[in-house]
Amino acid sequence: MRLIGIDLGTKTMGIAVTDSLKMLATGLENFTYSQNNLDHCVNKIKKLLDYYHNDVERIVLGYPTNVNGTKNERTFLIEQFHKLLQKNINIPIVLQDERYTTIAATGRLKYQVGLKSSQIKKVKDKISAVIILEEYMSNHH
């Protein structure tokens, strides 16, 4: 069964998915939504679950904290979104530390792929979601 990775920002949600064997994570989409319209994000995830026909084992949600592990404004947004997902989706949702994932995603896109800053901005959230999934898989296999 697959995993879906989510990197939720204030206006975009990066989405990634694994293959059925959980060997490879692939970026799906940078989903843009109206600021604070988390219901729109929940509906997007429901559509993804329908698309994959119940072949999703769990959702891995990026959990941002400060470098020292303390909570920040985005942490509280993710906690709110996590509760909303739990009310609306009937599969496990786990939180995965996402410190440094945006930096890692930007580095991959800039130095390995050679994208310019304007191009990076368009795809970095879905690549962050890939990294969140990769880190989760490496810690749970």
DSSP file (Angstrom, degrees, kcal/mol; ACC not computed):
  #  RESIDUE AA STRUCTURE BP1 BP2  ACC     N-H-->O    O-->H-N    N-H-->O    O-->H-N    TCO  KAPPA ALPHA  PHI   PSI    X-CA   Y-CA   Z-CA
    1    1 A M              0   0    0      0, 0.0    55,-0.2     0, 0.0     2,-0.1   0.000 360.0 360.0 360.0 155.5    0.0    0.0    0.0
    2    2 A R  E     -a   56   0A   0     53,-3.4    55,-3.3    50,-0.1    56,-0.9  -0.327 360.0-141.4 -87.5 164.7    1.1    3.6   -0.7
    3    3 A L  E     -a   58   0A   0     16,-0.2    15,-2.1    53,-0.2     2,-0.5  -0.956  10.5-149.0-119.0 145.1    1.9    6.5    1.5
    4    4 A I  E     -aB  59  17A   0     54,-1.8    56,-3.5    -2,-0.4     2,-0.4  -0.971  11.4-153.9-112.4 131.3    0.9   10.1    0.8
    5    5 A G  E     -aB  60  16A   0     11,-2.6    11,-2.3    -2,-0.5     2,-0.4  -0.865   8.0-165.1-106.1 139.3    3.3   12.9    1.9
    6    6 A I  E     -aB  61  15A   0     54,-2.6    56,-2.9    -2,-0.4     2,-0.5  -0.985  15.2-174.4-127.9 129.9    2.1   16.4    2.6
    7    7 A D  E     - B   0  14A   0      7,-2.4     7,-3.0    -2,-0.4     2,-0.5  -0.918  22.1-161.9-117.8 100.5    4.1   19.6    3.0
    8    8 A L  E     + B   0  13A   0     -2,-0.5     5,-0.2    54,-0.3     2,-0.2  -0.733  13.8 173.5 -92.2 123.9    1.5   22.2    4.1
    9    9 A G        -     0   0    0      3,-3.1    -2,-0.0    -2,-0.5    -1,-0.0  -0.425  49.7 -92.1-107.7-169.8    2.3   25.9    3.7
   10   10 A T  S    S+     0   0    0     -2,-0.2    26,-0.7     1,-0.1     3,-0.1   0.737 120.8   9.1 -79.9 -21.3    0.1   28.9    4.2
   11   11 A K  S    S+     0   0    0      1,-0.2    22,-2.8    24,-0.2     2,-0.3   0.480 127.4  47.2-132.6 -12.8   -0.9   29.0    0.5
   12   12 A T  E     - C   0  32A   0     20,-0.2    -3,-3.1     2,-0.0     2,-0.5  -0.955  57.3-154.8-133.4 153.7    0.4   25.9   -1.1
   13   13 A M  E     -BC   8  31A   0     18,-2.7    18,-2.8    -2,-0.3     2,-0.4  -0.968  13.9-148.0-128.1 114.6    0.4   22.2   -0.2
   14   14 A G  E     -BC   7  30A   0     -7,-3.0    -7,-2.4    -2,-0.5     2,-0.4  -0.660  18.0-163.8 -80.3 135.9    3.1   20.0   -1.6
   15   15 A I  E     +BC   6  29A   0     14,-2.5    13,-3.2    -2,-0.4    14,-1.5  -0.977  13.5 170.0-127.0 133.8    1.9   16.4   -2.3
   16   16 A A  E     -BC   5  27A   0    -11,-2.3   -11,-2.6    -2,-0.4     2,-0.3  -0.933  10.5-163.1-135.1 160.7    3.9   13.3   -2.9
   17   17 A V  E     -BC   4  26A   0      9,-2.4     9,-3.0    -2,-0.3   -13,-0.2  -0.985  11.6-135.4-142.9 151.1    3.1    9.6   -3.1
   18   18 A T  E     - C   0  25A   0    -15,-2.1     7,-0.2    -2,-0.3     2,-0.1  -0.598  30.2-103.5 -97.0 166.1    5.0    6.4   -2.9
   19   19 A D    >   -     0   0    0      5,-1.4     3,-1.7    -2,-0.2   -16,-0.2  -0.317  47.2 -92.8 -74.2 172.7    4.6    3.4   -5.2
   20   20 A S  T 3  S+     0   0    0      1,-0.3    -1,-0.1     2,-0.1    -2,-0.0   0.769 128.1  51.3 -63.2 -26.7    2.7    0.4   -3.7
   21   21 A L  T 3  S-     0   0    0      3,-0.1    -1,-0.3   -19,-0.0   -19,-0.1   0.478 107.9-125.7 -88.0  -2.5    5.9   -1.2   -2.5
   22   22 A K  S <  S+     0   0    0     -3,-1.7    -2,-0.1     2,-0.2     3,-0.1   0.884  76.1 120.3  58.4  41.7    7.0    2.0   -0.7
   23   23 A M        +     0   0    0      1,-0.3     2,-0.4     0, 0.0    -1,-0.1   0.723  69.4  33.3-100.0 -30.2   10.3    2.0   -2.5
   24   24 A L        -     0   0    0      2,-0.0    -5,-1.4    -5,-0.0     2,-0.4  -0.990  62.8-152.3-137.4 133.2   10.1    5.3   -4.3
   25   25 A A  E     -C   18   0A   0     -2,-0.4     2,-0.4    -7,-0.2    -7,-0.2  -0.892  16.8-169.2-105.0 135.6    8.5    8.7   -3.5
   26   26 A T  E     -C   17   0A   0     -9,-3.0    -9,-2.4    -2,-0.4     2,-0.3  -0.979  23.8-119.7-127.4 135.2    7.3   10.9   -6.3
   27   27 A G  E     +C   16   0A   0     -2,-0.4   -11,-0.3   -11,-0.2   100,-0.1  -0.564  30.5 177.5 -71.7 131.4    6.2   14.5   -6.2
   28   28 A L  E     -     0   0A   0    -13,-3.2     2,-0.3     1,-0.3   -12,-0.2   0.853  50.8 -20.7 -99.4 -49.4    2.6   14.9   -7.5
   29   29 A E  E     -C   15   0A   0    -14,-1.5   -14,-2.5    97,-0.1     2,-0.7  -0.999  35.5-131.0-164.2 149.0    1.6   18.5   -7.2
   30   30 A N  E     -C   14   0A   0     -2,-0.3     2,-0.5   -16,-0.2   -16,-0.2  -0.937  40.2-158.5-101.8 102.1    2.0   21.9   -5.7
   31   31 A F  E     -C   13   0A   0    -18,-2.8   -18,-2.7    -2,-0.7     2,-0.4  -0.739   0.2-152.2 -90.1 122.2   -1.6   22.5   -4.8
   32   32 A T  E     +C   12   0A   0     -2,-0.5     2,-0.3   -20,-0.2   -20,-0.2  -0.781  21.1 169.8 -96.1 135.2   -2.5   26.2   -4.3
   33   33 A Y        -     0   0    0    -22,-2.8     2,-0.2    -2,-0.4     3,-0.1  -0.943  42.2 -85.1-139.9 161.8   -5.3   27.2   -2.0
   34   34 A S    >   -     0   0    0     -2,-0.3     3,-2.6     3,-0.1     6,-0.1  -0.460  64.9 -87.4 -66.4 136.8   -6.7   30.3   -0.5
   35   35 A Q  T 3  S+     0   0    0      1,-0.3   -24,-0.2    -2,-0.2    -1,-0.1  -0.170 111.4   4.8 -50.5 131.4   -4.9   31.2    2.7
   36   36 A N  T 3  S+     0   0    0    -26,-0.7     2,-1.3     1,-0.1    -1,-0.3   0.524  90.1 127.6  69.7   9.9   -6.4   29.4    5.7
   37   37 A N    X>  +     0   0    0     -3,-2.6     4,-0.9     1,-0.2     3,-0.8  -0.564  22.0 158.9 -93.1  71.7   -8.8   27.4    3.6
   38   38 A L  H 3>  +     0   0    0     -2,-1.3     4,-2.2     1,-0.2    -1,-0.2   0.754  64.9  67.4 -68.8 -24.8   -7.8   24.1    5.1
   39   39 A D  H 3> S+     0   0    0      1,-0.2     4,-2.4    -3,-0.2    -1,-0.2   0.870  96.4  56.0 -61.3 -35.6  -11.2   22.5    4.0
   40   40 A H  H <> S+     0   0    0     -3,-0.8     4,-1.7     1,-0.2    -1,-0.2   0.889 107.7  48.3 -62.2 -39.8  -10.0   22.9    0.4
   41   41 A C  H  X S+     0   0    0     -4,-0.9     4,-2.2     2,-0.2    -2,-0.2   0.889 109.4  52.2 -67.8 -40.8   -6.9   20.9    1.2
   42   42 A V  H  X S+     0   0    0     -4,-2.2     4,-2.5     1,-0.2    -2,-0.2   0.921 109.1  50.4 -61.4 -44.0   -8.9   18.2    2.9
   43   43 A N  H  X S+     0   0    0     -4,-2.4     4,-2.1     1,-0.2    -1,-0.2   0.879 108.3  52.8 -62.7 -37.9  -11.1   17.9   -0.2
   44   44 A K  H  X S+     0   0    0     -4,-1.7     4,-1.9     2,-0.2    -1,-0.2   0.918 110.2  47.8 -62.4 -43.8   -8.0   17.6   -2.4
   45   45 A I  H  X S+     0   0    0     -4,-2.2     4,-2.5     1,-0.2    -2,-0.2   0.892 108.7  54.2 -66.3 -39.7   -6.7   14.8   -0.2
   46   46 A K  H  X S+     0   0    0     -4,-2.5     4,-2.1     1,-0.2    -1,-0.2   0.910 107.6  50.8 -59.3 -41.7  -10.1   13.0   -0.3
   47   47 A K  H  X S+     0   0    0     -4,-2.1     4,-2.4     1,-0.2    -1,-0.2   0.887 109.4  51.0 -63.4 -39.1  -10.0   13.1   -4.1
   48   48 A L  H  X S+     0   0    0     -4,-1.9     4,-2.1     2,-0.2    -2,-0.2   0.915 108.3  51.2 -63.5 -42.9   -6.5   11.6   -4.1
   49   49 A L  H  <>S+     0   0    0     -4,-2.5     5,-1.4     1,-0.2     6,-0.3   0.894 111.2  48.3 -62.3 -39.3   -7.6    8.8   -1.8
   50   50 A D  H ><5S+     0   0    0     -4,-2.1     3,-1.5     1,-0.2    -1,-0.2   0.913 108.8  54.3 -64.1 -42.5  -10.5    8.1   -4.2
   51   51 A Y  H 3<5S+     0   0    0     -4,-2.4    -2,-0.2     1,-0.3    -1,-0.2   0.883 109.0  47.5 -59.7 -39.8   -8.1    8.2   -7.1
   52   52 A Y  T ><5S-     0   0    0     -4,-2.1     3,-1.2    -5,-0.1    -1,-0.3   0.329 106.8-130.0 -88.0   8.2   -5.8    5.5   -5.5
   53   53 A H  T < 5 -     0   0    0     -3,-1.5    -3,-0.2     1,-0.3    -2,-0.1   0.880  67.9 -49.0  49.2  54.9   -8.8    3.3   -4.7
   54   54 A N  T 3 <S+     0   0    0     -5,-1.4    -1,-0.3     1,-0.1    -4,-0.1   0.769 104.5 126.3  59.8  27.5   -8.1    2.7   -1.0
   55   55 A D    <   +     0   0    0     -3,-1.2   -53,-3.4    -6,-0.3     2,-0.6   0.065  42.7 103.4 -99.0  22.6   -4.5    1.8   -1.8
   56   56 A V  E     -a    2   0A   0    -55,-0.2   -53,-0.2     1,-0.1     3,-0.1  -0.932  47.3-174.1-111.5 121.6   -3.2    4.3    0.7
   57   57 A E  E     -     0   0A   0    -55,-3.3     2,-0.3    -2,-0.6   -54,-0.2   0.878  66.0 -20.5 -79.9 -42.1   -1.9    3.0    4.1
   58   58 A R  E     -a    3   0A   0    -56,-0.9   -54,-1.8    33,-0.1     2,-0.5  -0.990  55.9-115.7-162.6 163.2   -1.3    6.4    5.8
   59   59 A I  E     -ad   4  93A   0     33,-2.4    35,-2.8    -2,-0.3     2,-0.7  -0.909  21.3-152.5-105.7 133.9   -0.7   10.0    5.3
   60   60 A V  E     -ad   5  94A   0    -56,-3.5   -54,-2.6    -2,-0.5     2,-0.5  -0.931  14.6-164.1-109.4 111.3    2.7   11.5    6.4
   61   61 A L  E     -ad   6  95A   0     33,-3.1    35,-2.6    -2,-0.7   -54,-0.2  -0.845  21.5-119.8-103.1 123.6    2.2   15.1    7.3
   62   62 A G  E     - d   0  96A   0    -56,-2.9   -54,-0.3    -2,-0.5    35,-0.2  -0.389  24.3-156.0 -62.2 133.6    5.3   17.3    7.6
   63   63 A Y  E     - d   0  97A   0     33,-3.3    35,-1.8    -2,-0.1     2,-0.3  -0.914   8.3-156.3-118.9 103.7    5.6   18.8   11.1
   64   64 A P        +     0   0    0      0, 0.0     8,-0.4     0, 0.0     2,-0.3  -0.615  20.9 159.9 -86.1 134.6    7.6   22.0   11.3
   65   65 A T        -     0   0    0     -2,-0.3     6,-0.2     6,-0.1     5,-0.1  -0.892  45.4 -85.4-135.8 171.3    9.3   23.2   14.4
   66   66 A N    >   -     0   0    0      4,-3.2     3,-2.4    -2,-0.3    33,-0.1  -0.276  51.9 -96.0 -68.7 166.3   12.1   25.6   15.1
   67   67 A V  T 3  S+     0   0    0      1,-0.3    -1,-0.1     2,-0.1    32,-0.0   0.843 127.9  51.8 -53.7 -36.5   15.6   24.3   14.9
   68   68 A N  T 3  S-     0   0    0      2,-0.1    -1,-0.3     1,-0.0    -2,-0.0   0.378 123.3-104.7 -85.7   5.9   15.6   23.8   18.7
   69   69 A G  S <  S+     0   0    0     -3,-2.4    -2,-0.1     1,-0.3     2,-0.1   0.404  76.3 134.7  90.6  -2.9   12.4   21.8   18.5
   70   70 A T        -     0   0    0      1,-0.1    -4,-3.2    -5,-0.1    -1,-0.3  -0.419  58.9-101.1 -78.7 158.2   10.0   24.5   19.9
   71   71 A K        -     0   0    0     -6,-0.2     2,-0.2    -2,-0.1    -6,-0.1  -0.404  38.2-176.6 -78.7 153.2    6.7   25.2   18.2
   72   72 A N     >  -     0   0    0     -8,-0.4     4,-1.6    -2,-0.1     3,-0.2  -0.725  47.5 -77.8-134.3-173.5    6.1   28.2   15.9
   73   73 A E  H  > S+     0   0    0      1,-0.2     4,-1.4    -2,-0.2     5,-0.1   0.883 129.5  49.8 -59.1 -41.6    3.2   29.7   14.0
   74   74 A R  H  > S+     0   0    0      1,-0.2     4,-2.4     2,-0.2    -1,-0.2   0.842 103.7  60.7 -67.6 -32.9    3.3   27.0   11.3
   75   75 A T  H  > S+     0   0    0     -3,-0.2     4,-2.4     1,-0.2    -1,-0.2   0.929 105.3  47.6 -58.3 -44.9    3.4   24.2   13.9
   76   76 A F  H  X S+     0   0    0     -4,-1.6     4,-2.1     1,-0.2    -1,-0.2   0.856 109.4  53.7 -66.5 -35.2    0.0   25.4   15.2
   77   77 A L  H  X S+     0   0    0     -4,-1.4     4,-2.4     2,-0.2    -1,-0.2   0.922 110.4  47.3 -62.2 -44.4   -1.3   25.5   11.6
   78   78 A I  H  X S+     0   0    0     -4,-2.4     4,-3.0     2,-0.2    -2,-0.2   0.896 109.9  52.2 -65.8 -40.8   -0.2   21.9   11.1
   79   79 A E  H  X S+     0   0    0     -4,-2.4     4,-1.9     2,-0.2    -1,-0.2   0.904 111.1  47.8 -62.1 -40.2   -1.7   20.7   14.4
   80   80 A Q  H  X S+     0   0    0     -4,-2.1     4,-2.0     2,-0.2    -2,-0.2   0.923 114.0  46.8 -64.0 -45.1   -5.0   22.3   13.4
   81   81 A F  H  X S+     0   0    0     -4,-2.4     4,-2.7     1,-0.2    -2,-0.2   0.886 108.4  55.8 -65.2 -39.9   -4.8   20.7    9.9
   82   82 A H  H  X S+     0   0    0     -4,-3.0     4,-2.3     2,-0.2    -1,-0.2   0.921 108.9  46.9 -57.8 -46.5   -3.9   17.3   11.5
   83   83 A K  H  X S+     0   0    0     -4,-1.9     4,-1.6     2,-0.2    -1,-0.2   0.898 111.6  51.2 -62.8 -41.4   -7.1   17.4   13.7
   84   84 A L  H  X S+     0   0    0     -4,-2.0     4,-1.2     1,-0.2    -2,-0.2   0.907 110.6  48.6 -64.0 -42.4   -9.2   18.4   10.7
   85   85 A L  H  X S+     0   0    0     -4,-2.7     4,-2.4     1,-0.2     3,-0.5   0.918 107.9  54.8 -62.3 -43.9   -7.8   15.5    8.6
   86   86 A Q  H  < S+     0   0    0     -4,-2.3    -1,-0.2     1,-0.2    -2,-0.2   0.845 108.9  48.8 -60.4 -34.0   -8.5   13.0   11.5
   87   87 A K  H  < S+     0   0    0     -4,-1.6    -1,-0.2     1,-0.2    -2,-0.2   0.789 122.5  32.6 -73.0 -27.7  -12.1   14.1   11.6
   88   88 A N  H  < S+     0   0    0     -4,-1.2     2,-0.4    -3,-0.5    -2,-0.2   0.570 111.7  57.8-110.4 -12.0  -12.5   13.7    7.8
   89   89 A I     <  -     0   0    0     -4,-2.4     2,-0.1    -5,-0.1    -1,-0.1  -0.977  61.8-149.8-129.9 135.7  -10.3   10.9    6.7
   90   90 A N        +     0   0    0     -2,-0.4    -4,-0.1     2,-0.1    -3,-0.0  -0.167  68.6  82.9-102.7  40.2  -10.4    7.3    8.0
   91   91 A I  S    S-     0   0    0     -2,-0.1   -33,-0.1   -32,-0.0    -2,-0.1  -0.940  89.9 -82.0-131.8 159.5   -6.7    6.3    7.6
   92   92 A P        -     0   0    0      0, 0.0   -33,-2.4     0, 0.0     2,-0.5  -0.290  37.7-161.1 -62.4 143.1   -3.8    6.9   10.0
   93   93 A I  E     -d   59   0A   0    -35,-0.2     2,-0.3    -4,-0.1   -33,-0.2  -0.987  10.0-169.5-125.8 118.8   -2.1   10.3    9.7
   94   94 A V  E     -d   60   0A   0    -35,-2.8   -33,-3.1    -2,-0.5     2,-0.4  -0.817  18.7-127.8-111.6 150.1    1.4   10.6   11.2
   95   95 A L  E     -d   61   0A   0     -2,-0.3     2,-0.4   -35,-0.2   -33,-0.2  -0.812  22.5-166.7 -96.6 134.7    3.5   13.6   11.8
   96   96 A Q  E     -d   62   0A   0    -35,-2.6   -33,-3.3    -2,-0.4    40,-0.1  -0.985  29.5-110.2-124.6 126.4    7.1   13.7   10.4
   97   97 A D  E     -d   63   0A   0     -2,-0.4   -35,-0.1   -35,-0.2    38,-0.1  -0.297  33.6-176.5 -51.0 126.5    9.7   16.2   11.5
   98   98 A E    >   +     0   0    0    -35,-1.8     3,-1.9     2,-0.0     4,-0.4   0.153  25.1 143.4-118.4  19.2   10.2   18.4    8.5
   99   99 A R  T 3  S+     0   0    0    -36,-0.3   -33,-0.1     1,-0.3   -36,-0.0  -0.390  78.3   7.3 -58.5 135.0   13.0   20.7    9.7
  100  100 A Y  T 3> S+     0   0    0      1,-0.1     4,-2.6    -2,-0.1    -1,-0.3   0.394  92.6 117.0  75.9  -0.3   15.4   21.4    6.8
  101  101 A T  H <> S+     0   0    0     -3,-1.9     4,-2.9     1,-0.2     5,-0.2   0.903  76.2  49.1 -67.8 -37.6   13.2   19.8    4.1
  102  102 A T  H  > S+     0   0    0     -4,-0.4     4,-2.6     2,-0.2    -1,-0.2   0.904 112.7  48.4 -66.4 -38.7   12.7   23.1    2.2
  103  103 A I  H  > S+     0   0    0      2,-0.2     4,-2.4     1,-0.2    -2,-0.2   0.926 113.7  47.1 -64.0 -44.1   16.4   23.8    2.3
  104  104 A A  H  X S+     0   0    0     -4,-2.6     4,-2.5     2,-0.2    -2,-0.2   0.906 112.7  49.2 -63.9 -42.1   17.1   20.2    1.1
  105  105 A A  H  X S+     0   0    0     -4,-2.9     4,-2.4     2,-0.2     5,-0.2   0.927 111.5  48.4 -63.8 -44.9   14.5   20.5   -1.6
  106  106 A T  H  X S+     0   0    0     -4,-2.6     4,-2.4     1,-0.2     5,-0.3   0.906 111.4  51.1 -61.7 -41.8   15.9   23.8   -2.8
  107  107 A G  H  X>S+     0   0    0     -4,-2.4     4,-2.7     2,-0.2     5,-0.7   0.918 110.2  48.7 -61.9 -44.6   19.4   22.4   -2.8
  108  108 A R  I  X>S+     0   0    0     -4,-2.5     5,-1.6     1,-0.2     4,-1.3   0.932 115.2  44.3 -59.0 -46.6   18.3   19.4   -4.9
  109  109 A L  I  <5S+     0   0    0     -4,-2.4     6,-2.9     3,-0.2     5,-0.4   0.846 120.3  39.9 -71.1 -33.7   16.5   21.5   -7.4
  110  110 A K  I  <5S+     0   0    0     -4,-2.4    -2,-0.2     4,-0.2    -3,-0.2   0.942 128.4  24.8 -80.8 -50.1   19.3   24.1   -7.7
  111  111 A Y  I  <5S+     0   0    0     -4,-2.7    -3,-0.2    -5,-0.3    -2,-0.2   0.813 130.7  34.6 -92.5 -31.8   22.4   22.0   -7.6
  112  112 A Q  I  <<S+     0   0    0     -4,-1.3    -3,-0.2    -5,-0.7    -4,-0.1   0.848 133.1  25.3 -90.8 -37.3   21.3   18.6   -8.9
  113  113 A V  S   <S-     0   0    0     -5,-1.6    -3,-0.2     2,-0.1    -4,-0.2   0.722  96.5-131.6 -99.7 -25.7   18.7   19.7  -11.4
  114  114 A G        +     0   0    0     -5,-0.4    -4,-0.2    -6,-0.3    -3,-0.1   0.751  44.1 162.5  83.0  24.9   20.0   23.2  -12.2
  115  115 A L        -     0   0    0     -6,-2.9    -1,-0.2     1,-0.1     2,-0.2  -0.433  36.3-120.9 -77.4 152.8   16.7   25.1  -11.8
  116  116 A K    >>  -     0   0    0     -2,-0.1     4,-2.5     1,-0.1     3,-0.7  -0.486  32.7-100.6 -84.8 162.5   16.6   28.9  -11.4
  117  117 A S  H 3> S+     0   0    0      1,-0.3     4,-2.0     2,-0.2    -1,-0.1   0.858 122.8  53.3 -53.3 -41.6   15.0   30.5   -8.3
  118  118 A S  H 3> S+     0   0    0      1,-0.2     4,-0.6     2,-0.2    -1,-0.3   0.856 112.7  44.7 -65.2 -33.6   11.8   31.3  -10.2
  119  119 A Q  H X> S+     0   0    0     -3,-0.7     4,-0.7     2,-0.2     3,-0.6   0.867 109.1  56.5 -75.4 -38.1   11.5   27.7  -11.3
  120  120 A I  H >X S+     0   0    0     -4,-2.5     4,-2.2     1,-0.2     3,-1.3   0.903  99.5  59.4 -60.1 -43.2   12.3   26.3   -7.8
  121  121 A K  H 3< S+     0   0    0     -4,-2.0     4,-0.3     1,-0.3    -1,-0.2   0.821 101.3  56.2 -57.1 -32.6    9.5   28.2   -6.2
  122  122 A K  H << S+     0   0    0     -4,-0.6    -1,-0.3    -3,-0.6    -2,-0.2   0.717 123.3  20.2 -74.0 -22.1    6.9   26.5   -8.4
  123  123 A V  H <X S+     0   0    0     -3,-1.3     4,-1.7    -4,-0.7     3,-0.4   0.489  91.2  97.8-126.9  -5.7    8.0   22.9   -7.4
  124  124 A K  H  X S+     0   0    0     -4,-2.2     4,-2.3     1,-0.2     5,-0.1   0.807  81.7  57.3 -63.6 -30.2    9.8   23.1   -4.1
  125  125 A D  H  > S+     0   0    0     -4,-0.3     4,-1.9     2,-0.2    -1,-0.2   0.910 107.9  45.8 -68.1 -40.6    6.8   22.2   -1.9
  126  126 A K  H  > S+     0   0    0     -3,-0.4     4,-1.6     2,-0.2    -1,-0.2   0.843 113.3  50.5 -71.5 -29.9    6.1   18.9   -3.7
  127  127 A I  H  X S+     0   0    0     -4,-1.7     4,-2.2     2,-0.2    -2,-0.2   0.864 108.0  53.4 -72.3 -35.1    9.8   18.1   -3.5
  128  128 A S  H  X S+     0   0    0     -4,-2.3     4,-2.5     2,-0.2    -2,-0.2   0.895 106.8  52.4 -61.4 -39.6    9.7   18.8    0.2
  129  129 A A  H  X S+     0   0    0     -4,-1.9     4,-2.1     2,-0.2    -2,-0.2   0.875 107.4  52.3 -64.2 -36.9    6.8   16.4    0.4
  130  130 A V  H  X S+     0   0    0     -4,-1.6     4,-2.8     2,-0.2    -2,-0.2   0.932 110.0  48.1 -61.5 -46.1    9.0   13.8   -1.3
  131  131 A I  H  X S+     0   0    0     -4,-2.2     4,-2.8     2,-0.2     5,-0.2   0.894 108.5  54.1 -63.9 -40.4   11.8   14.4    1.2
  132  132 A I  H  X S+     0   0    0     -4,-2.5     4,-2.1     1,-0.2    -1,-0.2   0.927 112.2  44.9 -58.0 -45.2    9.2   14.1    4.1
  133  133 A L  H  X S+     0   0    0     -4,-2.1     4,-3.0     2,-0.2    -2,-0.2   0.916 112.0  51.5 -65.6 -43.2    8.2   10.7    2.7
  134  134 A E  H  X S+     0   0    0     -4,-2.8     4,-2.3     1,-0.2    -2,-0.2   0.914 111.6  47.0 -60.9 -43.1   11.8    9.5    2.1
  135  135 A E  H  X S+     0   0    0     -4,-2.8     4,-1.4     2,-0.2    -1,-0.2   0.900 112.9  49.3 -66.5 -40.0   12.7   10.4    5.7
  136  136 A Y  H  X S+     0   0    0     -4,-2.1     4,-1.0    -5,-0.2     3,-0.4   0.945 112.5  47.7 -62.1 -47.5    9.6    8.7    7.1
  137  137 A M  H >< S+     0   0    0     -4,-3.0     3,-0.6     1,-0.2    -2,-0.2   0.888 109.6  52.3 -62.8 -39.7   10.4    5.5    5.0
  138  138 A S  H 3< S+     0   0    0     -4,-2.3     3,-0.3     1,-0.2    -1,-0.2   0.791 113.3  45.0 -69.3 -24.8   14.0    5.4    6.1
  139  139 A N  H 3< S+     0   0    0     -4,-1.4    -1,-0.2    -3,-0.4    -2,-0.2   0.580 117.0  44.4 -90.3 -11.3   13.0    5.6    9.7
  140  140 A H    <<        0   0    0     -4,-1.0    -1,-0.2    -3,-0.6    -2,-0.2  -0.025 360.0 360.0-127.3  30.2   10.2    3.0    9.5
  141  141 A H              0   0    0     -3,-0.3    -1,-0.1    -4,-0.1    -3,-0.1   0.364 360.0 360.0-124.7 360.0   11.7    0.2    7.4
